[in-house]
């Protein structure tokens, strides 16, 4: 094999290219008659002529720019720059001009490339997290949101489009809605623009954050030219999605849910998953027994069941940890040991000792410095409502107390001092209260002590409504008959649509008004009273409500109601007409704004058109929380229910 110099190898290669393809030509400084600074092109001028061997001006940017243009026209130019250091003088033409001409990307389908200055674009709407990017990272953020949607995580995606002026209003409004934010950019983390975004979010929306603002950026290296290396250095959709899941390093704490206002503790009856098994969001993972029923519990996060904290058969206070769900491959964080059951109190000397107090919900584990971890918005709400954060158990990352923990917190009622013991008469006896009866006692006492009740009663002519019910039942399936209570549920749903204030919860400084009308119906069981609900009554027909009611009563009697059927109600009805009760007043079920008490339909004399007739009359009494509405508002709402029932065609619409 012959041995030649690098210069001779380059010269030979250039001759071969010039001989094989007429489109090849050379440009450079002194490459003509002189033969170049290194004599690589010596003799080329004489062999190929001035048309293909071009002496160029002493300007690298001009030479390279002309070469880029020639290549665009279909020629194959070779540009000589003498030494590599001279290439830096033409870097703009190499990496900017040529890149803009050759690089292709996705474009708007409308063909409109204009954007308003200083106005960000909300590319996708969600409720769980805000992901913000600009330029290429806006598209990556959208791709990450698609991946998150597969896990049930809904993301707001914001494309800033313009950095100065900066549209912080759109970004801040999104963060106020989602309470979580992630900034994405190509450049390095240190000194990147995302730091400015984080700073402004902290200044303008600090009280709305449930967790620190996250950032994901390019690798701390000079950006490589190699495409495979570039892919490693720049964030992609998978990395952004992982960061949105708290950078794939924070487990989800599964806590004992509060299945209704009155629930203080629950017992895991059975685990359907073992540690290490995959769990999908919404999948049933356990059966939980409350004071009233056994319900199926669905996981509110997907991943791997990393640890079971509450063993089957152990009572756990509401809000306490029962399991930890992690991401695949994630190390399971340490979990606090489940609290041991309180020791039984020693018997009192008095003949009739007072019943033991209900154990309070355990406090969350403090951080290493002894401070309770809570998000800014949780601290503000707790301060406004006078709630001691040390009494709450956090459901956020690493046990952090978040907004929903404060909103859902129900303080344990104070235990009254025992009355002085009185000697029992010989005929007296003691009846121990069941857990359900204790719960009912606690809830009703809390309601009367917290919500100032007032009552409005109306007498309703049910003649047309009863005739409608008879006609519907004659035409309907015998197993799906409409009851008077079904008429009341439908009438209340129609009235609530006109008066949404009565479909709300009182939250200290504001009302939480619900769009869905989930109406609870009081069901008397042998063990006590429960109030499960029919969801979305505003969109159900009368027959659908009848079917849902029958199903609800059947499953209430056999103890198979779901968690959401206990905890998701927004208004309630109590009907004692079947006991021939003329009228009564009901206690509001917290945190509802009102409850309707329905009596029996009775035949009684009425005056119609100046003549005496027999009417089918019913009395209904609305109990209202005076913090939510005044007497006149309650009267108008009750009159709307009366109007619907006395003109019942609307019940069929």
Rosetta blueprint (number, residue, H / E / L):
1 X L
2 X L
3 X L
4 X L
5 X L
6 X H
7 X H
8 X H
9 X H
10 X H
11 X H
12 X H
13 X H
14 X H
15 X H
16 X H
17 X H
18 X H
19 X H
20 X H
21 X L
22 X L
23 X L
24 X E
25 X E
26 X E
27 X E
28 X E
29 X L
30 X L
31 X L
32 X L
33 X L
34 X L
35 X L
36 X L
37 X L
38 X L
39 X L
40 X L
41 X L
42 X L
43 X L
44 X H
45 X H
46 X H
47 X H
48 X H
49 X L
50 X L
51 X L
52 X L
53 X E
54 X E
55 X E
56 X L
57 X L
58 X L
59 X L
60 X H
61 X H
62 X H
63 X H
64 X H
65 X H
66 X H
67 X H
68 X H
69 X H
70 X H
71 X H
72 X H
73 X L
74 X L
75 X L
76 X E
77 X E
78 X E
79 X E
80 X E
81 X L
82 X L
83 X L
84 X H
85 X H
86 X H
87 X H
88 X H
89 X H
90 X H
91 X H
92 X H
93 X H
94 X H
95 X H
96 X H
97 X H
98 X H
99 X H
100 X H
101 X H
102 X H
103 X L
104 X L
105 X L
106 X L
107 X L
108 X L
109 X L
110 X L
111 X L
112 X L
113 X L
114 X L
115 X L
116 X L
117 X L
118 X L
119 X L
120 X L
121 X E
122 X E
123 X E
124 X E
125 X L
126 X L
127 X L
128 X L
129 X E
130 X E
131 X E
132 X E
133 X E
134 X L
135 X L
136 X H
137 X H
138 X H
139 X H
140 X H
141 X H
142 X H
143 X H
144 X H
145 X H
146 X H
147 X H
148 X H
149 X H
150 X L
151 X L
152 X L
153 X L
154 X L
155 X E
156 X E
157 X E
158 X E
159 X E
160 X L
161 X L
162 X L
163 X L
164 X L
165 X L
166 X L
167 X L
168 X H
169 X H
170 X H
171 X H
172 X H
173 X H
174 X H
175 X H
176 X H
177 X H
178 X H
179 X L
180 X L
181 X E
182 X E
183 X E
184 X E
185 X E
186 X E
187 X E
188 X E
189 X L
190 X L
191 X L
192 X L
193 X H
194 X H
195 X H
196 X H
197 X H
198 X H
199 X H
200 X H
201 X H
202 X H
203 X H
204 X H
205 X H
206 X H
207 X H
208 X H
209 X L
210 X L
211 X L
212 X L
213 X L
214 X E
215 X E
216 X E
217 X E
218 X E
219 X L
220 X L
221 X L
222 X L
223 X L
224 X L
225 X L
226 X L
227 X H
228 X H
229 X H
230 X H
231 X H
232 X H
233 X H
234 X L
235 X L
236 X L
237 X H
238 X H
239 X H
240 X H
241 X H
242 X H
243 X H
244 X H
245 X L
246 X L
247 X L
248 X L
249 X L
250 X L
251 X L
252 X E
253 X E
254 X E
255 X E
256 X L
257 X L
258 X L
259 X L
260 X L
261 X L
262 X L
263 X L
264 X L
265 X E
266 X E
267 X E
268 X E
269 X E
270 X E
271 X E
272 X L
273 X L
274 X L
275 X L
276 X L
277 X L
278 X E
279 X E
280 X L
281 X L
282 X L
283 X L
284 X E
285 X E
286 X E
287 X E
288 X E
289 X E
290 X L
291 X L
292 X L
293 X L
294 X E
295 X E
296 X E
297 X E
298 X E
299 X L
300 X L
301 X L
302 X L
303 X E
304 X E
305 X E
306 X E
307 X E
308 X E
309 X L
310 X L
311 X L
312 X L
313 X L
314 X L
315 X E
316 X E
317 X E
318 X L
319 X L
320 X L
321 X E
322 X E
323 X E
324 X E
325 X E
326 X E
327 X L
328 X L
329 X L
330 X L
331 X L
332 X L
333 X L
334 X L
335 X L
336 X L
337 X L
338 X L
339 X L
340 X L
341 X L
342 X L
343 X L
344 X L
345 X L
346 X L
347 X L
348 X L
349 X L
350 X L
351 X L
352 X L
353 X L
354 X L
355 X L
356 X L
357 X L
358 X L
359 X L
360 X L
361 X L
362 X L
363 X L
364 X L
365 X L
366 X L
367 X L
368 X L
369 X L
370 X L
371 X L
372 X L
373 X L
374 X E
375 X L
376 X H
377 X H
378 X H
379 X H
380 X H
381 X H
382 X H
383 X H
384 X H
385 X H
386 X L
387 X L
388 X L
389 X H
390 X H
391 X H
392 X L
393 X L
394 X L
395 X L
396 X L
397 X H
398 X H
399 X H
400 X L
401 X E
402 X L
403 X H
404 X H
405 X H
406 X H
407 X H
408 X L
409 X L
410 X L
411 X L
412 X L
413 X L
414 X L
415 X L
416 X L
417 X L
418 X L
419 X L
420 X L
421 X L
422 X L
423 X L
424 X L
425 X L
426 X L
427 X L
428 X L
429 X L
430 X L
431 X L
432 X L
433 X L
434 X L
435 X H
436 X H
437 X H
438 X H
439 X H
440 X H
441 X H
442 X H
443 X H
444 X H
445 X H
446 X H
447 X H
448 X H
449 X H
450 X H
451 X L
452 X L
453 X E
454 X E
455 X E
456 X E
457 X E
458 X E
459 X E
460 X E
461 X E
462 X L
463 X H
464 X H
465 X H
466 X H
467 X H
468 X H
469 X H
470 X H
471 X H
472 X H
473 X H
474 X H
475 X H
476 X L
477 X L
478 X L
479 X L
480 X L
481 X L
482 X L
483 X L
484 X H
485 X H
486 X H
487 X H
488 X H
489 X H
490 X H
491 X H
492 X H
493 X H
494 X H
495 X H
496 X H
497 X H
498 X H
499 X L
500 X H
501 X H
502 X H
503 X H
504 X E
505 X E
506 X E
507 X L
508 X L
509 X L
510 X L
511 X E
512 X E
513 X E
514 X L
515 X L
516 X L
517 X L
518 X L
519 X E
520 X E
521 X E
522 X L
523 X E
524 X E
525 X E
526 X L
527 X L
528 X E
529 X E
530 X E
531 X L
532 X L
533 X E
534 X E
535 X L
536 X L
537 X H
538 X H
539 X H
540 X L
541 X L
542 X H
543 X H
544 X H
545 X H
546 X H
547 X H
548 X H
549 X H
550 X H
551 X H
552 X H
553 X H
554 X H
555 X H
556 X H
557 X H
558 X L
559 X L
560 X L
561 X L
562 X L
563 X H
564 X H
565 X H
566 X H
567 X H
568 X L
569 X L
570 X L
571 X E
572 X E
573 X E
574 X E
575 X E
576 X L
577 X H
578 X H
579 X H
580 X L
581 X L
582 X L
583 X L
584 X L
585 X L
586 X L
587 X L
588 X L
589 X L
590 X L
591 X L
592 X L
593 X L
594 X E
595 X E
596 X E
597 X E
598 X E
599 X L
600 X L
601 X L
602 X E
603 X E
604 X E
605 X E
606 X E
607 X E
608 X E
609 X L
610 X L
611 X E
612 X E
613 X E
614 X E
615 X E
616 X E
617 X E
618 X E
619 X E
620 X E
621 X E
622 X E
623 X E
624 X E
625 X E
626 X L
627 X L
628 X L
629 X L
630 X L
631 X H
632 X H
633 X H
634 X H
635 X H
636 X H
637 X H
638 X H
639 X H
640 X H
641 X H
642 X H
643 X H
644 X H
645 X H
646 X H
647 X L
648 X H
649 X H
650 X H
651 X H
652 X H
653 X L
